[in-house]
Amino acid sequence: MSTRVFVGAPADPAHVGLDAAESHYLRRVRRVGDGARIEAIDDHGGLWLAEVVGGDARVTTVKLLEQRTVPAPAREIVVLLGMPEPAAVLDVLPALCEIGVAEVVLVRCARSQGAAPGGERIARVLRAAQRQCGRPRAPAISGPVDLREATTRRTDLPGLFAWEELRATSSDVPAAAAGARVCVGPEGGFTPEEAALLRAAGFRALGLGPYTLRTETAALVAVARVMFA
């Protein structure tokens, strides 16, 4: 894995001072020395090839050498995530970031458990995912909103919802679409009333196989079915 650090919005690409947390990560965690080539992520969604110039675990200086092109996913996927317990939300968000989801809307459903995690905790797990996968811009996170409001988001994209009662793996994924909204229920799934609401809003049921999946697994399977259809 490439070593990646966050550099904020540097004024001088030839002389970028890392903050204490990033300097500690680079020097103590990754044990990177002067002259090493690393990758740097800036606040504008840029990914750079960089070189470690000097400093220590308190303040390290790097030089940005060239900006790298990061291909966008072939399809724009917006996930409407029926909130499971907060720990499960924090588990699934990094994975959705790593596979290229554009946006996640947290949705309060009839069977949702607990409140949404705080913004700082969400930002922290997304930052770790970006460091892992090299994605320069994290997905947009919004909500929580109720299910009816969620169906009004991004109506320019077709809607699909994971429906556990559709045990077969349906073949009706819109392969030619530029993207889609993918709605996944919390633990226990959608109620029949929620499924009816989604259908009335134009969402089509999507089967994810013969077994009952956890929300975290269902979200990834559903996104993969649409993204790589």
C-alpha positions in Angstrom: 0.0 0.0 0.0 1.3 3.5 -0.8 1.9 5.8 2.1 -0.6 8.7 2.0 -0.8 11.8 4.0 -3.3 14.8 4.1 -1.8 18.1 3.3 -4.7 20.6 3.6 -4.6 23.5 1.1 -0.9 24.2 0.7 0.1 27.7 -0.6 3.5 26.5 -1.8 3.7 23.0 -3.3 7.5 23.0 -2.9 7.3 23.4 0.8 4.3 21.8 2.6 4.4 21.4 6.3 2.4 18.5 7.7 0.5 18.9 10.9 1.4 17.0 14.0 -1.0 14.1 13.4 0.2 13.6 9.9 3.8 14.0 10.8 3.5 11.4 13.5 1.7 9.0 11.2 4.4 9.4 8.5 7.4 9.1 10.8 6.3 6.9 13.7 3.6 4.7 12.2 4.8 4.3 8.6 8.5 5.0 9.5 9.1 6.9 6.3 12.5 8.7 5.9 13.7 11.7 4.0 13.7 11.3 0.3 10.9 8.8 0.2 8.2 9.1 -2.4 4.6 9.1 -1.0 1.2 10.3 -2.0 -0.5 13.4 -0.7 -4.2 14.3 -0.6 -5.2 17.9 -0.6 -8.4 19.6 0.5 -9.5 20.2 -3.1 -9.8 16.6 -4.0 -6.3 16.4 -5.5 -4.0 13.4 -5.3 -0.2 14.2 -5.6 3.0 12.4 -5.9 5.2 13.9 -3.2 8.6 13.6 -1.7 9.6 13.8 2.0 12.0 16.7 2.4 12.8 16.8 6.1 11.6 17.3 9.6 10.6 14.9 12.4 7.5 13.3 14.0 6.3 16.7 15.2 6.6 18.7 11.9 7.6 17.1 8.6 8.0 18.9 5.3 7.1 17.4 1.9 7.3 18.6 -1.6 4.4 18.1 -4.1 5.9 16.8 -7.4 3.0 16.2 -9.7 -0.8 15.8 -9.5 -2.1 12.4 -10.4 -5.2 11.7 -12.3 -7.7 9.5 -10.5 -10.4 8.0 -12.8 -13.9 8.4 -11.7 -16.2 5.3 -11.3 -18.1 4.4 -14.4 -21.4 5.0 -12.6 -22.6 7.5 -10.1 -24.1 5.6 -7.2 -26.0 7.3 -4.4 -26.8 5.0 -1.4 -29.9 5.6 0.7 -28.8 3.7 3.8 -31.5 2.6 6.2 -29.6 3.2 9.5 -28.6 0.1 11.4 -26.9 0.6 14.9 -24.3 3.4 14.9 -21.3 1.0 15.0 -22.6 -0.7 11.8 -22.9 2.7 10.1 -19.3 3.3 10.9 -18.3 -0.1 9.5 -20.1 0.3 6.2 -19.2 3.9 5.3 -15.5 3.2 4.7 -16.3 0.3 2.4 -18.7 2.4 0.4 -16.0 5.1 0.2 -13.4 2.5 -1.1 -15.7 1.1 -3.8 -16.5 4.6 -5.2 -19.9 5.5 -4.0 -20.6 9.2 -4.7 -23.0 10.0 -1.9 -24.6 8.3 1.1 -27.9 9.5 2.6 -28.6 8.2 6.1 -32.2 7.2 6.3 -34.4 6.7 9.4 -36.6 3.6 8.8 -39.2 1.9 10.9 -36.6 -0.7 12.1 -33.6 1.7 12.5 -31.7 1.5 15.8 -30.2 4.4 17.6 -29.0 7.8 16.4 -26.6 8.5 13.6 -22.9 8.7 14.5 -21.5 12.2 15.0 -19.9 14.1 12.2 -16.4 13.9 13.6 -16.6 10.1 13.9 -17.9 9.8 10.3 -15.1 12.1 9.1 -12.5 10.0 10.9 -13.5 6.7 9.4 -13.8 8.2 5.9 -10.4 9.8 6.2 -8.9 6.4 7.1 -10.6 4.8 4.1 -9.2 7.5 1.8 -5.7 6.9 3.2 -6.2 3.2 2.5 -7.6 3.4 -1.0 -6.2 6.6 -2.4 -9.5 8.2 -3.1 -8.9 12.0 -3.0 -12.5 13.1 -2.3 -14.7 11.3 0.2 -18.4 10.6 -0.6 -20.9 13.3 0.5 -22.7 12.2 3.6 -26.1 13.7 4.5 -29.1 13.0 6.8 -30.6 11.4 8.7 -33.9 11.9 6.9 -37.0 9.9 6.8 -37.6 7.4 4.0 -40.2 9.5 2.2 -37.8 12.5 2.0 -35.0 10.2 0.9 -36.9 9.1 -2.2 -37.0 12.7 -3.3 -33.2 12.9 -3.4 -31.4 12.7 -6.8 -34.5 11.9 -8.8 -32.4 12.2 -12.0 -31.1 8.7 -11.2 -33.2 5.5 -11.3 -34.0 3.9 -8.0 -33.5 0.3 -6.8 -34.1 -1.1 -3.3 -32.8 -4.3 -1.8 -35.8 -6.4 -1.0 -35.2 -9.5 1.2 -38.4 -11.1 0.1 -37.1 -11.2 -3.5 -34.8 -14.2 -2.8 -33.6 -14.6 -6.4 -30.9 -12.5 -7.8 -32.9 -10.5 -10.3 -31.4 -9.5 -13.6 -33.2 -6.2 -14.0 -30.3 -3.9 -13.0 -30.2 -0.9 -15.5 -26.9 -1.7 -17.1 -26.9 1.2 -19.4 -27.6 3.8 -16.8 -25.0 6.4 -15.8 -25.8 5.8 -12.2 -28.5 4.8 -9.7 -29.9 5.3 -6.3 -29.6 2.2 -4.2 -31.7 1.9 -1.1 -30.8 -0.6 1.6 -32.8 -1.2 4.7 -31.6 -1.5 8.3 -31.3 -4.7 10.3 -34.7 -6.5 9.9 -35.2 -4.9 6.5 -38.0 -2.7 5.2 -41.5 -3.1 6.4 -44.2 -3.9 3.8 -45.4 -0.3 4.0 -41.9 1.0 3.3 -41.5 -1.3 0.3 -44.9 0.0 -1.0 -43.7 3.6 -0.5 -40.5 2.9 -2.4 -42.4 1.2 -5.3 -44.8 4.2 -5.4 -41.8 6.5 -5.7 -40.5 4.5 -8.7 -38.0 2.3 -7.1 -37.6 -1.3 -8.3 -37.0 -4.2 -6.1 -33.5 -5.8 -6.3 -32.8 -9.3 -5.1 -29.4 -10.0 -3.4 -29.5 -13.8 -3.3 -31.0 -16.6 -1.2 -29.7 -15.6 2.2 -30.5 -12.9 4.7 -27.7 -10.3 4.7 -26.6 -7.8 7.3 -27.1 -4.2 6.3 -23.3 -3.7 5.8 -23.1 -6.7 3.5 -26.4 -5.9 1.7 -25.2 -2.4 0.9 -22.0 -3.6 -0.7 -23.6 -6.4 -2.7 -26.3 -4.1 -4.0 -23.8 -1.4 -5.0 -21.6 -4.0 -6.7 -24.5 -5.3 -8.7 -25.3 -1.9 -10.0 -21.8 -0.5 -10.4 -20.5 -3.5 -12.4 -23.7 -4.6 -14.2 
